[in-house]
Amino acid sequence: MNELNINLSGMSLENPVIPASGTFGFGYEFSNWYDINILGSIALKSVTKKEKFGNPSPRVAECTGGMLNAIGLQNPGVEKFISEELPKLSKVFSKKVIASVAGFSVEEYVNVAGKLNDIPKIGLLEINLSCPNVKKDGVTFASCAKTVSFVCEEIKKTINKPIYVKLSPNVTDIVEIALAAKSSGADGLVLCNTLLGLVINTKTGKPIVSTGVAGFSGPAIKPIALRTVYQVYKNVDIPIIGSGGICTADDVIEFMSAGACAVEIGAQNLVDPCICKKIIDDLPTKMAEYNIKNLKEIIGRSHD
């Protein structure tokens, strides 16, 4: 029998497939499509201290090989997330989840993480560092190793749940930033968030998305995301969740071969709401085809 189970810092998953934050809502919305309990876990939509309405429309644009989005972290705020969204999810999903923490100041990250720390339903925290730092002229937290270190250190002072830092590929040296996260207490990493992209309406000559530049995701970014996992695994010895352009069971095997312990499926959920189920169903067949007995055995095999 093929073994699909993996472990993320003490959080046991029956398989490595996790819908990515921001592409699967708060999870329960997808329970009408299939039994979401087949998922390894769910990375829930990022939450901030207070309710956020996000960016003005249009916020999404299709493009060759993927899509652009500038949703702007729309969410009900951490208090409503705890009191309303998590109970709805608990009715249809029995496993532990990954909560995504966002903020526009270090204090906000610490505050939100602290409120989520004692909730048993949450297995680990994903720290979304792609938010612009309002105290540093809008530069994203993930773009600077020192800032990443400071956020990690401050969060780890107040919580005991594992934290997985989600890094941006829009940097010069992602290994340097990954090392900074690890040295400051990060238990794992998520690689990687969206790239920056632009789509222009050829009739008007104006950007389609209201913010102009927006996050680019989809199949086209897979080689870049795979490269970040490969480079970081080689230099940083903490668990990695791979993300970026994953659409098939073969993609999952590629990311795990590069060094990922698990994967997050993002944009493809918006193309096919059943894609995670299809990948989970297909994994045993692909493992048999490639003579893989246990997925844990292939983690990082590209480096052997």
C-alpha positions in Angstrom: 0.0 0.0 0.0 1.3 3.5 -0.9 1.9 5.7 2.2 0.7 9.3 1.7 0.8 10.5 5.3 3.3 13.3 6.3 4.0 15.3 9.4 4.4 19.1 9.7 6.0 20.0 13.0 3.9 17.5 15.0 0.7 18.1 12.9 -0.1 14.8 11.2 -1.7 14.8 7.8 -3.2 11.8 5.9 -1.8 13.2 2.7 0.3 16.3 1.6 -2.5 18.1 -0.2 -3.6 21.5 1.3 -5.7 24.1 -0.4 -3.8 27.4 -0.3 -4.8 30.4 1.7 -7.0 32.8 -0.2 -8.2 30.3 -2.8 -10.4 28.1 -0.6 -12.3 30.7 1.5 -12.8 29.4 5.1 -13.2 25.8 3.8 -16.8 25.1 4.4 -17.8 26.7 1.1 -16.3 23.8 -0.7 -18.1 21.1 1.3 -20.9 21.2 -1.3 -18.5 19.9 -4.0 -17.0 17.0 -2.1 -16.2 15.6 1.3 -13.4 18.0 2.3 -12.2 15.6 5.0 -10.1 13.9 2.4 -7.8 16.9 2.4 -4.6 16.8 4.4 -5.5 20.1 5.9 -6.7 23.5 4.8 -4.8 26.8 4.8 -7.6 29.3 5.6 -8.0 32.8 4.2 -5.7 35.3 5.9 -7.1 37.2 8.8 -6.2 40.6 10.2 -6.9 42.3 13.5 -10.0 44.1 12.2 -12.4 43.5 9.4 -11.0 44.5 6.0 -13.0 45.1 2.8 -10.1 44.7 0.4 -9.3 46.5 -2.8 -11.9 48.1 -5.2 -13.0 46.1 -8.2 -11.8 44.8 -10.6 -9.6 42.7 -8.4 -9.0 39.7 -10.7 -7.8 39.3 -14.3 -7.1 36.2 -16.4 -3.9 36.0 -18.4 -1.8 33.5 -20.3 -0.7 30.7 -17.9 -2.6 32.0 -14.9 -4.3 34.9 -13.3 -3.7 38.2 -11.4 -5.4 39.0 -8.2 -5.4 42.0 -5.9 -8.1 41.0 -3.4 -6.5 43.0 -0.7 -6.9 40.6 2.3 -10.7 40.9 2.5 -11.7 39.2 5.7 -14.1 39.6 8.7 -11.3 40.2 11.3 -9.9 37.8 13.8 -12.7 38.0 16.3 -15.4 37.1 13.8 -13.1 34.4 12.3 -13.0 32.7 15.7 -16.6 33.2 16.6 -18.3 32.6 13.3 -16.1 31.1 10.6 -14.3 28.4 12.5 -17.5 26.9 14.0 -19.0 26.7 10.5 -15.9 24.9 9.3 -15.8 22.5 12.3 -19.3 21.2 11.3 -17.9 19.8 8.0 -14.2 19.3 8.6 -12.9 17.2 11.5 -9.1 17.8 11.1 -6.9 20.5 12.3 -6.4 23.5 10.0 -3.7 26.1 9.2 -4.6 29.6 10.1 -3.1 32.4 8.0 -2.0 35.5 10.0 -1.7 38.9 8.2 -1.0 42.4 9.4 0.2 45.9 8.5 2.5 46.3 11.6 4.5 43.9 13.8 2.1 44.6 16.6 -0.9 43.4 14.5 0.8 40.2 13.6 1.6 39.5 17.2 -2.0 40.4 18.3 -3.7 38.2 15.7 -1.3 35.2 16.3 -1.9 35.5 20.1 -5.7 35.3 19.7 -5.3 32.1 17.6 -2.7 30.4 19.8 -5.0 28.5 22.2 -7.6 27.3 19.6 -7.3 23.4 19.4 -8.7 23.4 15.9 -5.7 25.3 14.6 -2.6 23.0 14.1 -0.2 25.7 13.0 0.0 29.3 11.9 1.0 30.4 8.5 2.5 33.9 8.7 1.7 35.8 5.5 4.5 38.3 5.2 3.5 39.7 1.9 1.6 42.6 3.5 2.9 46.1 3.1 4.4 47.5 6.3 2.6 50.8 7.0 5.5 52.0 9.1 8.0 51.4 6.4 6.5 53.2 3.4 4.5 50.2 2.2 7.5 47.9 1.7 6.4 44.3 2.2 7.6 42.5 5.4 8.9 39.6 3.3 11.3 41.7 1.2 13.8 42.3 4.1 15.6 39.7 6.1 15.8 41.9 9.2 12.1 42.6 9.1 11.3 38.9 8.7 13.5 38.1 11.7 11.9 40.8 13.8 8.3 39.6 13.1 9.2 36.0 13.8 11.0 36.8 17.0 8.1 38.9 18.3 5.5 36.3 17.4 7.5 33.4 19.0 7.7 35.4 22.3 3.9 35.1 22.7 2.8 31.8 21.2 3.7 28.1 21.3 2.0 26.9 18.1 4.4 26.2 15.2 4.7 29.0 12.8 5.3 28.6 9.0 6.4 31.8 7.3 5.1 32.4 3.8 7.8 34.1 1.8 7.6 36.1 -1.4 9.6 35.2 -4.6 9.9 38.9 -5.4 13.3 39.2 -3.7 16.9 39.1 -4.7 18.0 36.2 -2.4 15.2 34.1 -1.0 17.7 31.8 0.8 19.0 34.7 2.9 15.4 35.5 4.0 14.6 31.9 4.7 17.7 31.6 6.8 16.6 34.8 8.7 13.2 33.2 9.4 14.7 30.0 10.7 17.3 31.7 12.9 14.5 33.8 14.5 12.3 30.9 15.4 10.2 29.9 12.3 9.3 26.2 12.5 8.7 25.9 8.7 8.3 27.9 5.5 5.7 28.2 2.7 7.3 28.7 -0.7 6.1 30.7 -2.4 3.6 33.5 -2.6 2.6 35.2 -5.8 4.9 37.0 -8.2 4.2 40.5 -9.3 2.5 40.9 -12.7 0.5 43.3 -14.8 -2.3 42.9 -17.4 -3.3 45.8 -19.7 -6.6 46.3 -21.5 -5.5 46.7 -25.1 -8.6 48.8 -26.0 -8.0 51.4 -23.2 -4.3 51.0 -22.6 -5.0 50.8 -18.9 -4.3 48.1 -16.3 -7.3 45.7 -15.9 -6.8 45.2 -12.1 -7.6 48.3 -10.0 -4.2 48.3 -8.3 -2.3 48.0 -11.6 0.4 45.6 -10.5 -1.1 42.5 -8.8 -0.2 39.0 -7.6 0.4 36.6 -10.5 -0.3 32.9 -9.9 -1.1 29.8 -11.9 0.7 27.1 -13.9 3.2 29.6 -15.4 4.9 30.3 -12.1 5.6 26.6 -11.3 9.2 26.6 -12.4 10.0 29.6 -10.3 8.2 28.3 -7.2 9.9 24.9 -7.7 13.3 26.7 -7.9 12.7 28.5 -4.6 11.9 25.2 -2.8 15.0 23.5 -4.3 17.3 26.4 -3.3 15.9 26.8 0.2 15.8 23.1 1.0 19.5 22.9 0.1 20.4 25.6 2.6 17.7 25.7 5.3 16.8 22.6 7.4 13.2 23.2 8.4 10.1 21.8 6.8 8.8 23.5 3.6 5.3 23.6 2.2 5.6 24.1 -1.6 3.2 26.2 -3.5 2.9 27.8 -7.0 1.3 26.5 -10.2 0.5 23.0 -8.8 -2.3 21.4 -10.9 -1.5 17.6 -10.9 -0.2 14.7 -8.9 2.9 14.8 -10.9 3.4 18.4 -9.8 3.1 17.3 -6.2 5.8 14.7 -6.7 8.1 17.3 -8.3 7.7 19.7 -5.4 8.4 17.0 -2.8 11.4 15.8 -4.8 12.7 19.3 -4.7 12.3 19.4 -0.9 8.7 20.1 0.1 7.1 18.1 2.8 3.6 19.1 1.7 2.0 21.3 -1.0 -0.6 24.0 -1.2 -2.9 24.2 -4.3 -3.8 27.7 -5.1 -5.2 29.2 -8.3 -6.3 25.9 -9.7 -9.0 25.8 -7.1 -10.6 28.7 -8.9 -10.5 26.8 -12.2 -11.7 23.5 -10.9 -13.2 23.4 -7.4 -12.6 19.7 -7.2 -8.9 19.8 -8.1 -7.6 18.9 -4.7 -9.8 15.8 -4.6 -8.6 14.8 -8.1 -5.0 15.1 -7.1 -5.4 13.1 -3.9 -7.3 10.4 -5.9 -4.5 10.3 -8.5 -1.5 10.2 -6.1 -1.6 6.5 -5.4 -1.7 5.7 -9.1 1.3 7.9 -9.8 3.2 6.5 -6.9 2.7 3.0 -8.1 3.7 4.1 -11.6 7.0 5.5 -10.3 7.5 2.8 -7.7 7.2 5.2 -4.8 6.2 3.3 -1.6 6.2 6.2 0.8 6.0 9.9 -0.1 8.2 10.8 2.9 11.0 8.9 1.2 11.1 11.2 -1.9 11.4 14.5 0.0 14.5 16.2 -1.3 15.6 13.3 -3.5 16.5 15.8 -6.3 19.5 16.7 -4.1 20.8 13.1 -3.7 
